[in-house]
C-alpha cells in the first residue's frame, strides 16, 4: 500500500444495478477526465455528463461525473466519482480502463475510509461508526451507527479524557513545584475529580453492552414440552420453514436461531429441544443446550399445548406464556397469549409484545460508552490505571497512572497509539469504502 497512489473501486458493490459509482481518490485523480473523456474536469462538486472511452477510443459508457478538489472530499484528497450504468460489463470495462492508467491501482478494503482518517476527516471511532452504518440491518442499528459516526462517542470520551488531563495536571503540580508554594490538598482535588469518572465506567462495564443487542438481536428463547409447537411457532414468526416440524416428540435436538426485524428492532428467536426426562443421549444433550440457551435469554416464551398443558419446572417468573393450538380448543386459558402457530391466530399480538420488549431493552439502555471490544478493553485499562493512581504510594507513580488512563481513552478515537489496530479495523470494511 502506497499513500501517494491514486486508488479506485466500485463503491456501490459489484452486481447488476441501475447505477454504479466508481470512486477515485488521490493527488492527480482529475487526470482521469483527460484520459477517459478527452476533456478537462468539470467545475468542482457539479455533476457533468461525459462519454467514457478506452485508450483505443472504444465507447465504454455515458456517465455522470463529479469532481471534488482536496481537501473538501470524503478522503480529504482530490477525488472523482463516475456514476455509470450498473451492468457487470460496464463496471468491469471502466475498472479495466482505470487500471491501465499510470499511478492508478485498485483500492484495498477500507482504504478510502483509512485515508479519510489519515487526513483528519474523521477519527477512528467515527470511522467505526461508518462501518457499522454500512452493515446495519435494522433501524435501531442505523440510529446507533449514525450517532457514533457523527462523533457522539468521541465527544463523550473527550470529556472524560479532559477530566483525566486536568487530574494529571494537579498530580504533576506536586512534582514540578515541590519546592514552591502550591494550593493545599492537590491530591484530594485530583482524586475527587477521577472518583466519579471511575465509578461511571465501572458501573457501565458491569452491564452487557447495548451493541450486543444491536448486533446479535434481542434474544427470545422458546421453551416447552415436546410437541408443544415451538418449532411451528418459530416457522410462523420467521414466515418460512426454518425448523423441521413432525408429530414425533424430540425432533428438535439442537438450538436453532432465526433473526427477525420487528418494527426496526433486531430480535433473535431461538428454538430449543423439548424439556423432558429422556434416556436418549442425543436428546439429553439437546435438553442441556436448551437450559443453556435459557440462561442467555433476554426473554423466555413458554410454549404450552393448550390441549394438554404441562408444567415445566425451574422457569423464571418473568416469562411470556404462549398457549398454542387454540384452533383445536377454542378456550382461552385466561393468562398469557393464546393462539395457533398453524393458523396464525394470536401471532400479531405476540409480535407486538416482542416488539415492545425489544424496544424497552434497546432504547431504555443508557447511551453506549463502547461499541467495540477494543473500546471496552480501553475503558477497563483506564479504570485499572485510575484505581492504581488513587492508591499510589508516591505522587510520581500516581501521575504516571493518570497519564496511562488518559492514553487508554485516547486510543478509542485514535488520538494516540493506534498503529497496531488500524489494519484490523479497516480490513473489515468493504472494497470501495
Residue pairs with C-beta under 8 A, 6 or more apart in sequence:
1 108
1 111
3 115
3 118
4 26
4 27
5 26
5 103
5 104
5 105
6 24
6 25
6 26
6 27
6 28
6 29
6 101
6 103
6 104
6 105
7 24
7 25
7 26
7 104
7 105
7 106
7 107
7 108
7 111
7 112
7 115
8 22
8 23
8 24
8 25
8 95
8 98
8 104
8 105
8 106
8 107
9 22
9 23
9 106
9 107
9 111
9 112
9 431
9 432
10 20
10 21
10 22
10 23
10 91
10 95
10 431
10 432
11 21
11 22
11 23
11 81
11 112
11 432
11 433
12 19
12 20
12 21
12 86
12 432
13 20
13 430
13 432
14 88
14 91
15 86
15 88
16 86
16 87
16 88
17 86
18 85
18 86
19 83
19 84
19 85
19 86
20 83
20 84
20 85
20 86
20 90
20 91
21 81
21 82
21 83
21 84
22 81
22 82
22 84
22 91
22 94
22 95
22 98
23 74
23 79
23 80
23 81
23 107
23 112
23 432
24 32
24 79
24 80
24 81
24 82
24 98
24 104
25 73
25 74
25 75
25 77
25 78
25 79
25 80
25 107
25 112
25 115
26 77
26 78
26 103
27 70
27 77
27 78
28 78
28 103
29 77
29 78
29 79
29 80
30 41
30 67
30 69
30 78
30 80
31 101
32 80
32 82
32 98
32 101
32 104
33 39
33 40
33 41
33 42
33 50
33 65
33 67
33 80
34 40
35 55
35 97
35 101
36 50
36 52
36 53
36 60
36 94
36 97
36 98
37 50
37 51
37 52
37 53
37 65
38 53
39 50
41 67
41 80
42 48
42 50
42 65
42 66
42 67
43 67
44 67
44 68
44 69
44 72
45 66
45 67
45 68
45 72
46 66
46 67
47 64
47 65
47 66
47 83
48 64
48 65
48 66
48 67
49 62
49 63
49 64
49 65
50 62
50 63
50 64
50 65
51 59
51 61
51 62
51 63
52 59
52 60
52 61
52 62
52 63
52 82
52 84
52 94
52 97
53 59
53 60
54 60
54 93
54 97
55 97
55 100
60 84
60 90
60 93
60 94
60 97
61 84
61 85
61 90
61 93
61 94
62 85
63 82
63 83
63 84
63 94
64 82
64 83
65 80
65 81
65 82
65 83
66 80
66 81
66 83
67 79
67 80
68 74
68 78
68 79
68 80
68 81
69 78
70 76
70 77
70 78
70 79
71 77
71 119
71 121
73 79
74 112
74 116
74 121
75 112
75 115
75 116
75 119
75 121
76 115
76 116
76 118
76 119
76 120
76 121
77 115
77 119
82 94
84 90
84 91
84 94
95 106
98 104
99 105
99 106
106 431
107 431
107 432
108 431
109 426
109 427
109 428
109 429
109 430
109 431
110 131
110 425
110 426
110 427
110 428
110 429
110 430
110 433
111 426
112 432
112 433
113 122
113 127
113 130
113 131
113 426
113 429
113 433
114 127
114 422
114 426
116 122
116 127
117 123
117 124
117 127
117 414
117 422
122 130
122 149
123 151
123 154
123 413
123 414
123 415
124 412
124 413
124 414
124 418
124 421
124 425
125 148
125 151
125 153
125 154
125 157
125 371
125 375
125 412
125 413
125 414
126 148
126 149
126 150
126 151
126 153
126 154
126 413
127 414
127 425
127 426
128 148
128 371
128 372
128 425
129 145
129 146
129 147
129 148
129 149
129 150
129 153
129 371
130 145
130 149
130 433
131 425
131 428
131 429
131 433
132 141
132 144
132 145
132 148
132 149
132 371
133 142
133 145
133 146
133 149
134 429
134 430
134 433
135 141
136 142
136 144
136 145
137 261
137 266
138 214
138 261
138 264
138 265
138 266
139 263
139 264
139 265
140 214
140 264
140 265
140 266
140 362
140 363
141 214
141 215
141 266
144 210
144 211
144 214
144 368
144 371
147 153
147 367
148 371
152 367
153 368
153 369
153 370
153 371
153 375
153 412
153 413
154 412
154 413
156 367
156 369
157 369
157 409
157 412
157 413
158 413
160 197
160 201
160 382
160 409
161 406
161 409
161 410
161 415
163 193
163 194
163 197
164 194
164 197
164 382
164 386
164 402
164 405
164 406
164 409
165 406
166 190
166 193
167 190
167 191
167 193
167 194
167 402
168 190
168 399
168 402
168 403
168 406
170 186
170 189
170 190
170 193
171 186
171 187
171 190
171 389
171 395
171 398
171 399
171 402
172 399
173 182
173 186
174 182
174 186
174 187
174 395
175 395
175 396
175 399
183 189
187 395
187 398
190 398
190 402
191 390
194 386
194 389
194 390
194 402
194 405
195 390
197 386
198 383
198 386
198 387
198 390
201 369
201 379
201 382
201 383
202 383
204 366
204 369
204 370
204 379
205 376
205 379
205 380
205 383
207 365
207 366
209 368
209 370
209 371
209 376
210 362
210 365
210 366
210 368
211 368
211 370
211 371
211 372
213 219
213 266
213 298
213 358
213 361
213 362
213 365
214 266
214 362
215 266
216 266
216 268
217 259
217 260
217 266
217 267
217 268
218 265
218 266
218 267
218 268
218 298
218 299
218 354
218 357
218 358
218 361
218 362
219 268
219 270
219 296
219 297
219 298
219 299
220 267
220 268
220 269
220 270
220 297
220 298
220 299
220 300
220 301
220 354
220 357
221 270
221 272
221 293
221 294
221 296
221 297
221 299
221 300
221 301
222 230
222 233
222 234
222 269
222 270
222 271
222 272
222 301
222 303
223 230
223 272
223 275
223 290
223 294
223 300
223 301
223 302
223 303
223 312
223 315
224 230
224 274
224 275
224 302
224 303
224 304
224 305
224 312
225 274
225 275
225 276
225 305
225 310
225 312
226 249
226 250
226 273
226 274
226 275
226 276
227 247
227 249
227 274
227 305
228 274
228 303
228 304
228 305
228 310
228 324
229 303
229 305
229 324
229 325
229 341
229 342
230 252
230 271
230 272
230 274
230 303
231 243
231 244
231 245
231 251
231 252
231 256
231 271
232 245
232 324
232 341
232 342
233 301
233 303
233 322
233 324
233 341
234 242
234 243
234 256
234 258
234 269
234 271
235 241
235 242
235 243
235 245
235 341
236 341
236 342
236 344
236 347
237 258
237 260
237 269
237 347
237 350
237 351
238 258
238 260
238 269
242 256
242 258
242 271
243 252
243 256
243 271
244 251
244 252
245 251
249 274
249 276
250 273
250 274
250 276
250 278
250 280
250 283
250 286
252 271
252 272
252 273
252 274
252 286
253 273
253 282
253 283
253 285
253 286
254 273
254 286
254 289
255 270
255 271
255 272
255 289
255 290
255 293
256 270
256 271
257 268
257 269
257 270
257 271
258 268
258 269
258 271
259 266
259 267
259 268
260 266
260 267
260 268
260 269
261 267
262 351
262 354
262 355
262 358
263 355
263 359
265 355
265 358
265 359
265 362
266 358
267 354
267 355
267 358
270 293
270 297
272 286
272 289
272 290
272 293
272 294
273 283
273 286
273 287
273 289
273 290
274 287
274 290
275 287
275 290
275 291
275 312
276 287
278 284
278 287
294 300
294 315
294 316
298 357
298 361
299 319
299 320
299 354
299 357
300 315
300 316
300 319
300 320
301 319
301 320
301 321
301 322
301 350
302 312
302 315
302 319
302 320
302 321
302 322
302 336
303 322
303 324
304 310
304 321
304 322
304 323
304 324
304 333
304 336
305 324
305 325
306 323
306 324
306 325
306 326
306 328
306 329
306 331
306 333
306 338
307 325
307 328
307 329
309 323
309 333
320 336
320 337
320 350
320 353
320 357
321 335
321 336
321 337
322 336
322 337
322 338
322 339
322 346
322 350
323 332
323 333
323 336
323 337
323 338
323 339
324 339
324 340
324 341
325 340
325 341
325 342
326 332
326 338
326 339
326 340
326 345
326 346
327 340
327 342
327 343
327 345
328 340
332 338
337 346
337 349
337 350
337 353
338 346
339 345
339 346
339 347
339 349
339 350
340 346
341 347
369 375
369 379
370 376
370 378
370 379
370 412
374 411
374 412
374 421
375 412
378 408
378 409
378 411
378 412
379 408
379 409
379 412
381 404
381 405
381 408
382 405
382 406
382 408
382 409
383 405
385 401
385 402
385 404
385 405
385 408
386 401
386 402
386 405
388 397
388 401
389 397
389 398
389 399
389 401
389 402
389 405
390 398
392 398
392 401
407 416
407 417
410 416
410 417
411 417
411 418
411 421
